């Protein structure tokens, strides 16, 4: 029998079809249950009625009880009308001012009647007043939120215009909780609630909307956050648990000639971190289980070389590998790097991108099918149906947050037996986010830079120093160095007064005139061939300056580039600034990153810029970015299949709860890996329901 909480939201008293459709469009609320999980983002203490005499200009929100003793209208022209009412209590009077909805309010309010008034105090000509306060008859005190801690809900202009203001949302929540509370079914097993000292779900939901007091509100938040993070971790860890129990990995027994030839001809020694990571990966590939490993490494830590050496172990065992990159620029970069290292080994490497010509593709398809190509590098063109491997045993996905899980599943379904998976990212990921985005993967970290890489000197500058910056650029070019200039926008934006690429390109070419200077330009709106041409000009040293958008964040390796200038640097997050900075400092010459900003910076922007100037550690910067900006930016890069649908938990603030929830999920799965025991059936049901509703990633444990 269906639960009434799954009824269409339009059937809730006070909602109806029009408001129901708006709730669906604006906040994704389609049912009573989803409305119940639409939580306040802050609270106002309305447990006390104040007196007029207590009001001062420093007072923020206040709740009063009194009689309306007067009402007057001022102004006649549209937009200038103002309704003023006088509210009186035993200690004094205050004016209530309305500029909108005047007709409706004046008809609704009855003089000499007692009302509860709630609003923000403002000051005009030295006198305090309340502009557009909530006003309800004292007889309806219980539905006004008076006498309680009152929730403030997310809203939108469209909802307010339809009459669904904060008070209407409070009323909707109270109707669900008064009429249908008995339909709220517990979502955690009794033993977990007892063990973790959590509130029952029904009590938690009542108190998140209508808290009895601050202490119970805190307990309600804790219960709901814990549950949200627990199921997120349980879903990820169950996939990992299922995978770890299967003996379905291709076993790589030997390290042979291809690996040894390449390794012995390297012009430099591997770092300790590179050796450790290769050992970890080798252990996975010998275990008989399919590898699913995340390789995190700061910019320039040598991930590509690790990927190549691992691919050569696969070659030595008679299988094929592929490396998939998110952009053509990065795919070509990998191809050029790998080809250089493979010289003289006899191992065949090929490149496949969206611009690969038809004839070349056909030849490549034949070589893949026959096994002649050992390592294939490319973009998402690798997952096209026409691409078929003879015996793919290792799939390496670079900058994986740019690929959806479904895209990756298509890649590794190209093998009759499950290939090993190595996911690489140069974006340092804070621990809490890594546990959430990649909680089903084993993690390796390259935390050591190769010898010879010098720290990049980072400098903050404003428009005042522009002439000095130009002189410095010319000096660097005279010394044979090259320069990146990065802009956050491609076209003019009416809303944002930031330097943009088009204007910047004009300024640069006027200051650095041809033929003495050559300036290339790269951005996301260019045709692939134009982008490749300009990129090549710069990479081959034929252009002195590359003007670009953050499209160059990944995939550009120009050891001769020693200066990175980032315009409107305040617009970028710390992690992105760090990625951009990593494009320089790749040679043996001293390198610089110049952060150009406006004069006036917010406190947070100033803190970010200062951190960049004092810190080279990508992981430290990523943690700071998460703390300052929240997880939205990193989550936003994650595509289908890795959605994080958090209603109440906050990854930047709730790390303690997340750690606890993950540990509990691990303990549960150790005892019952498939959640088959009677006490855990509810957990299995909830996971299925969350996946069905799209709140958790689909279960790919059978695929990877």
N, C-alpha and C positions, 0 to 999 in steps of 0.2 A: 504493500500500500504506500503510495507516494507521501512524502512528508510535506506538510503545509508550508514549511519554510522554503520549499522549492517552487512555490507559486510565483507567477509573473508579478513583478513589482506594481504593475498598473492596477492590480486588484487590492492594493493596500489602501485603506480609507485615507482620503486626502491627496492621493497621488493621481490616479487616472491615466488614460492613454497618453496625453500630451506630455505630462511631467515624467511619466514612465519612460517615454522615448528619449527625453532629455537626459535623464539619469543614465540611461543605457549609453548614449553617445558621449556624454561628458565624463562619466566615471566608470563605465563598464558595469553598472549595477542593473541586473535583469531580474533578480529574485529577492524575496524577503530575506533569505539567508545572506546574500551579498550585501544587502542594506545593513544587516546586523554586523557585518565585518567592515563597514565603512566607519572608521574610527575618528574621534576628534584629534586634531593635531596639537591643540593646547587646551587649557582649562582656565576658567575664571571662577573665583570663589564668590558664590552668591549665597553663602550660608548666613550672611548678616545683612540686615537692613540698616543703612546709615541715616543720619539726619542731615538736613540742609546745612545746619550750622557747622558741620564737620568738613564741608567742602572747602578746599583751597586750590589755587591754580596748579599746585603740584600733584593733586589727586588725579589718578588715571581713570579707571572704571569705577563706577559707584552705583549702588542700588538704593532707591528711595521709595518711601510709601507716603502718599499724600493725596489731597484733593485738587482737582483742576478748578481754579477759581476765576480764570479769565482766558479769553481766546481772541486774538486779533489778526487781521490779514493786512499785509503791506505790499505795495507794488501792483501794477496792473499789466505791464508789458510781459509777454512770454519770456521766461527765463529770469525775471526779476521778482517774481511773487515769493512771499515768505509768510509762513504761518507761525505765529508765536503764541504759546500757551504758558500760563503761570501755574506752577505746581507749589502747593503750600502744605507744610507739615507744622507741628507745634513749635518748631524752632526757627522757621523762616521760609523764604520763597526763592524759587529759581525758575528761569525761563527755559522752556523746551522749544527748540527752533526746527522747523521743517521746510525744506525747499522743494521736495518731490512728494508725489502722492498726496498733495494737499487736500483735494476734494474727498478722497477716501478717508483720510485721517479725521478731517473736520466733521464728517458725517458719523464716524464711528465713536468719537469721544463725547461723553456727556458731562456738562459742567456739574460741579458739586458732587461728583462721584469719586470714590476712592480708587486709585490706581497704583500698581507696582511699576516703577520706571527704572530702566537700566540702560546705562550708556557711558560714553567717554566724556570726561569734563574738558571743555575748551574755554578760552578766555577771549572776550571781545570788549574793547574800551574799558579794560580794568574790571569787568564783571564776568563771573563764571556763568556758563550755560551748558546745556546738553543739546548737541545737534543730532537730529534723527535718532533719538533713543528708542529702545523697545518700550512699548507701553501696553499694559494689559490690565483688565479689571482686577482688583484685589481679590474678588470672588474666584478668579481662575488661577490663584497663586500656585497651586500644585503643578499646573501644566506650563507655567511661565519659566520654570527652572529656578524660581526663588527658593531660598532656604536650602540651597545645595551647592555643590561644586559643579559648575556647568561647563559642558564641552563646547568647543568652537570647532566646527567642521569645515573641511575644504569646500569652497563654493566657486561659482562662476557667474558672470553677468547674466548669461542666459537663464540659469536656474533662478537667480534672484528676480529677474523680470517675469518669470512664470509663477512667482509667489513662493518658490522653494528657498526661502531664506534660512538662516540658522535656526530660528525658532520652529519653522515647519519641519526641518530635519529632526530636531529634538523630539517633536511630537510624533513623527513617523517611527522613530526608534522606541519611544515609550509605548506606542500601540503594539509593536511586535513583541516587546518584552512583557507587556501586561496580558496580551491575549494568547500568545503562542510560546511562552517560555517553556511549557511542558514538552514542546516538540524539539527542544534543544537536546541532542543526543551527545553523550560524552565521546570525545575523539581520542582519548589516551587511555590505555589500560589502567585499571585500579592500582596495580602494583607499582606502576611508574609514578602515579599521582602521590601515592603514599611515600615512596622512596625519596622523591624530590621535594616533598612538602608543597605541592602545587594546589592552587584553588581549583575546585570543580569548574568545568567549562561554563555552566549556567551562571554561577556566581561571578566568574571573571567577566563574562559578557555584560551582565547587569552593571557591574561596577566600572567597566571601562566607559560606559555611556552615562551612568548616573552614580558616581562614586559616593559611598557612605561617608568616607573621610579620606584623607591623604594616604594613610597607611594601607587601607584596602585597595585604593587606586594603584598603589605601587605593586601590591601582590597580584592584582588583575593584569597589569602590564607584564609582569614577570612571567605569569602563566602563559599568556598569549604569545609573547616573544619566544619563550622556551619551546612551545609546541611548533611554531613556525620554523625555527632553526633546527629543531630535532628532526622533523620530517624531511627537511631539505638534506640534512646529512644522512639520514637513514636511506633515502632514495639513492644518493650517490654511493654510499658505502655498500649497499646491497648489490649494486651493479658490480662493484669491485670484488665483493665477496664471491659472487657467482662466477666471475671471470677467473679468480684465483683458484677456484676448486676444479676448473676444467683443465684437462691435459690436452689442449688443442693447439698449442703453439708449435711452430716449425722449429726444430732443434738445430742450432748452429754449433756444430762440434768443434770446427777447427778455425785457426787463424793461419792463413796461408800466404802464397806468393804475392798476390795483389796488395794485401795489407802491408806486408813486410817491405816490398819495394818502395811503396809510397812513404811509409814511415821512415825508412832509412835515408830517403832523399830529401826529407824536410830541411829547409834552410835554417831552422831554429828548433830548440827543444820544446816539447809540450809543457804546459804549466802543470803543477801538481793537481789542480782542480780538473783539468782536461783528462789527465790519466785516471783520476778517481771516477769521473763520470763514465769513461769508456769501460772501466771495470764493472760498474753498476749495470750498464746496458748489456755488457757481455754476459753477466750473470743471468739477467732476464732471458736472454736469447738462448741460453743453454738449459734453462729450467724445465722446458717442456710446456710451459704456460705462455699464452700470448702476452707480449709486452705491451703495456699502455703507460708510457712515461712522459712526463712533462720536463723539458729541459729549460730552465730559466738561466739566462746569462745576460749580464749588463752589456751595453753597447761595447763591441770590440773585445769581448771575452773569449772569442774563438769557437763559437757554436758551429759555424759552417765546417770547420776542419773536423770537429768531433763527428758531425753528421756524415762527412765523407769517409772517415776511417771506419765508422760502424757499417756504412754501406759496402765497404770493401770486404769486411768480414762476411757479409751476405754473398758477395761475388765469389769469394773463396769457397763457399759452401754450395755453389752452383745455382744461385737464385738471383732474381732481379730486385732493384730498389727504385723508389721514385722520391723526388723532393718537390712538394707543391708550395708555391709562394703566392701571396695575394695580388702582386702586381707584376707586370711585364718587366719593369725596371729591376725589381728584386730578383726575379727569375733569371734574367740575363746576368746580373751580378753574380749569383750563385754559379751559374754555368761557367762564366769566365774564371772564377776563383777555382772551381773544381777541376776544370780542364787544365789549368796551370799546374796543379798538384799531381794530376794524373799522367803528365807527360812522361813517356818512357815506361809506363806500367803495362801497356797493352789492354787496359780496361777501356771499353767504349762508353762514352757519355753523350747524351743527345738532349736537345732543347725543343720543347713544344709549347707554343703560346697561341693566342688568338690570331696573331699576324703571320704564323707559319704558312707558307704557300702550299697549295693543294698537292703539287707534285712531290714536294718534300715530305708532306704528311703521309702520302701513300707509301713512300719509301720507308719512312719511320715506322708506320704500322706493320709493314712486313718484317722489319728488323726486330721489332718488339716481339712479334709473334714467333719468330724463329729463335729468339733468345740472344741475338747478336748484340743488341743494346743491353748493357749491364745496369746503367743508371740513367733514368729519365728525369729531367728537371723541367718544370713548367708552371703555368698558372692553372686556373680552374679548367683550362682546356684538357687537363689530364683526366677529368671525370666524365668527359663526353663518351657517349655509348660506343662510338667507333674505336675508342682506344682499348686495345686488349693486350694484356701481358702474357708471356708464356708461363712464367712462374713467379709472380710478385710475392716477395717475402718480407719486405720492409717498406712502410709508407711514412715518410717524414713530412710533417706539415709545419711550415714556418709562419710565425705571427698568426697563430691559429685562431686568435679571438676575432679575426676577420672572416673566418669561415664558420658556417653553421654546422651543427652536428650531422644534419642530414646530408650536407655536401660531403663531409668526411666519410660517412657511412657508404656513400656511393663509390668513393675511392677504394676503400678496403674491401668492398664486395667484388672487386675486379680479380680476386684470387679465389681459387677453389678452396684453399685452406686459408684460415685467417692470417693475414700478414701482421708482423709486429708493427706497433705504432709508436713513433717518437714525435711529440709535439714540441715545437721550439718557440720561445718568445724572448724578445729583447726588452720587453716592457717589464721592469721590476714590479712584481705583484705583491702587495702587502699580504701577510700571512692569513688574515681573516678572509680576504677576498680569494686567495688561492684555494683555501679550504672549501670555499663555496662554489667557485667557478670550476675548479679542477679537482674536487674532492674525491673523484673516482680514479684519479691517476696517481702513480708513484711519482715522486718529485726528485729531480737532481738539480743542483745549483752550481753554476760556474761562478765562483766568488773570488776569482783571481784574474788580474789582467796580465796579458803576455808581457815579458820583459821588454823594455824600450818604449812602452807607451807612456807619454808624459801627461800629467794633469793639464786640463785646458784652463787657462786663466780666464775667469769670467768677470766682466765689468758691466756696471749699470750706467747708462748714459741717457740724456734727454736731448730734445731738439737744440738746446743751447750749445751742445758739443758737436753738432752736425759737421761744421767745417773741419774740426780736429779729426773726426772720424774719416772724412773723405781724404784728408792728408795722410792718415795712417794707412788707409786702403791703398793709396798710390805708392806709398813706401813699400808695403808688402808685395805689391805687383812688381815693382822694380827689382825686388829680391827674388822674383821668380815664383812667388806664391799665388794661389787662387783663392777666391772669396765667394761664400754663399751669402745671399741676402734673402731672408724669408719673410713673407707677409701673411697675415691671417685671412685676408679677404681677396676675392678675385675682382669683384665689381663694386662700384659705389653702393653704399648702404645709407639710406636716409636716416635710419635709426642710430647708426654708430659712426662716431666721428673718428674713425681710425684710418691711418694710412693704408691705402690698398695697393695691390700689385700693379695695376695699370698705371696709376699716377707715379708709383715708385719706380717703375721701369723707365718712364719718361725722364724722371729726375736723374736716375743713374746714367742713362745714355747721354743726357745733356752735359753732365759733369765728367763722364768718362767717354770722350768722343772717339768714334771710329775715324781712321783705321788704327789709331794708336792703341785703343782698347777694344776688346771684343766682349760683348755681353750676350749671354744666352738666357732664354726664359723657359720655364717649365711650370705648367699648372694642370689641374684636373680636367679642364674643358678643352684642351688641345686634342687634335687628332693624334692617334698613337704614333704615326710616322714622324710628325712634327716634334712630338715630345722626345722620341728616340733620337732624332737628329740633333736637337739642342743638348740633350743629355750627353750624347757622344762627343760633341764639340768640347764640352766641359771636362768629361772624363779623360779625353785624350790630350788635354792641356791646350787646346786651340782657342778656348774662351777663358778670359781672365775672371769674369764674374758670372755667377749663375743666380738670376732673380727667380724665385720660386715661391709657391705656397708650401704648406707643410706636407705636400705630396712626397717631398724628399725625406720625410721622417725616417722611412726605412728604405734600405736598398741602394744607397749611393756610397760607394767607397772610392774616394779620390784622395790618396795619401798626400798629394801636393796641396790640397786645400787646407789653409792654416787659419782662416778667419770665418766665423759664422756670425752674421749680424741678424738679429731677430727683431723685426719691427713690431710695435705694439705688443711687446712681450707680456704685458699684463693680461692679455687676452688668452694666453695659453696656460694650461695646468702645469704643475711641476714635472710630472712624468713626461709630458710632451716636450717641454723645454729641455729636459735631460736627454731625450731621444735625439732632438735636433742638435744639441751640443755634441753628441757622440759622432756626428758626421765629420768633425775635425779632430785633430790630434792623432791621426792614423799614420802619420809619417814620423820622422825622427826630429822634426823641427818644432820649436815652441809654437803653440796654437792659442787662439783667442776666441772667446764667445762674447759678443757685445749685445747686451739686452737694452734695446731702445724702448722707452716708455714716455707717456705724457708726464707733465709736471705734477698733476694732482692724482695721487694714487690712494685707493682705499687702504685701510689698515692691513687687510688680508693680502692685497696685491703687493704691498710693500714688504710684508713678511715673506711672501713667496720669492720675490726678487732677491732679498737679502740671503735667503737660504741657498738659492742657486749660486750666489757669489761666494758662499763659504763652504758649500758641501759638494763633493764629487760622487758620493755614494748613492747609487740609484735606488737601493732598497730603503735607505733613510728618507730620501725624497718622496718615494711612493707612499710610505707610511704617513708622512706629513701631508701629502696631497689628499689621502683618504680622510685624515683628521679634519682638514680645512674645508674640503669641497664635498665630502661624502662620497659614496661609492658610485654615484650616478654616471660619472664620465666613463669609468671602466666598464660598468655594467652595460652602458649604452653601446659599447663597441661589440657586445656579444650578440650574435645573431640567433636565428631560430634554433630551438632545441636546448639552449642554455639560458633560457629566461629565468630571471630571479624575480618572483612575484612576492615581494615582502610588503605586508600591510602595516606592520607595526615594528618589526625588528630593524635595527640600524647597524650595518656591518662596521661602521666606524666607531660606534659607541658601545656595542653589545658583544665585544670580543669574549668577555668572561662567560656569558651565557652560551655563546657559540662553541667555545672550547668544551664546556660542560655537556652541551647537547651532543656534540660529536663523540665524546668519550662514552656517553650513555648508549648512543647508537652502536658504537663498536662492541660494547659489552653485550648488548641484546643480540647482535649478529654472531658473536662468538658462541653463544649458547644455542642459537637457533638461526642458522645462516639463511634459510629459506622462509622464515617466519611461519612455520607450519604448526607450532604448538598452540593448543587452545587459547592460552593467555595472550598470544600474539596475533590472533586472527584479525583483531581490530586494527592492528598496525598495517597488516597486508591490505585490508579493505580501504583504509585511509590513503595509503600510497596509490592504490588503483584509482580512487576517486580524485585525488589531486592531479594525477597524470591525465585522467579523462577530462578534467576541467581546465587543463593547460597550466596548472599552478606549479607543476614540476616538469623537468625535462622528460621527454619520452625515454623509455627504458631500452637502451642500446646494448645491454649486457650480452645479448645473443650475437651481436654483431662484433663488438669490440671488447 
